[in-house]
């Protein structure tokens, strides 16, 4: 299978985490890969089927990715597929970035205040290139599978910090 997943338990409610993840303006702040440059264009917060673009850079080459929300379950799951487009034609891409939020041991709002105190959520972050166009050329040969695990772990650290701060 062409996918990598990284999980982390974060002290926050699924709703708090979901609110951060569906805000494209926060994606560059969370990015552990160093490729996102921000300047999102499109709706915020994101919903099912929404299309947004993001400033990106790789090897000093700046470009914009085009993303479509392809999975969405409020406070539980969000995933977008990313594409490189030129004049409206999809040239490369098809990779999916997915975040699944699962309350840990029924801890969702254990103190009963409604503020999420005591809540822990397992966040599973997945990079899935099984649907990518030219996966060997644009994902595997450049070494993304090897680099994405550590980058995704950093993203989850930043997500934990974002909901604390």
Secondary structure, DSSP 8 states (H G I E B T S, - for coil): --EEEEEEEESS-HHHHHHHHT-GGGHHHH-SSS-EEEEEEE-SS--TT-EEEEEEEETTEEEEEEEEEEEEETTTEEEEEEEEEETTEEEEEEEEEEEEEEESTT-TTTTSSSS-TT--EEEEEEEE-TT-BTHIIIIITTTHHHHHHHHHHHHHHHHHHHHH-
